[in-house]
Amino acid sequence: MIHEVSGDILLTKAQAIAHGVAPNDHFDQGLALSLRENWPAMAKDFRHYAHQKAPKPGELWTWHGAGGVVVYNLLTQDGEHGHGTRPGKATLHNVQHALKHLRHELEKGEVKSLALPKLATGVGGLDWNEVQPLIHQQLGDLPVEIYIYTAFHKGEQAAEKGLE
């Protein structure tokens, strides 16, 4: 079931967080920056992964942190590997493929609740009215409680029904 909530995604009680990044992301903007500040090891591990595997847009990289933290890094943005390159913008094609990978992970049944922002609409630059239907199409029928943070309010716990 998908719920739209407002609040600070970093205060979620969901088992996992998903967010959009580029294959060459520096985790220095938007939610990625906040996640890096909370879990610096994630950004370091992502850089190592990206250098080893050269991931492509549309893929997914899962990070497991201390204390059971799970973050799904959805490669929604374009971005070439190389020194000095910057992440590009997101595409609906990349979002669609990354969501398919996320669905596959969620179908394993290990994660029962997930929080995600208005995916690919901040730094990624996409229109929420085009992204939202993709999320519902790919994830809406899963037996997972999904909380989409449609409005950010720093320091405010969202009303996540079923997770209180």
Secondary structure, DSSP 8 states (H G I E B T S, - for coil): -EEEEEE-GGG--SSEEEEEE-TT--S-SHHHHHHHHH-HHHHHHHHHHHHHH---TT-EEEEE-GGG-EEEEEE-B----STT-----B-HHHHHHHHHHHHHHHHTSS--EEEEESTTSSTT---HHHHHHHHHHHHTTSSSEEEEEEEE-TT-----TT--
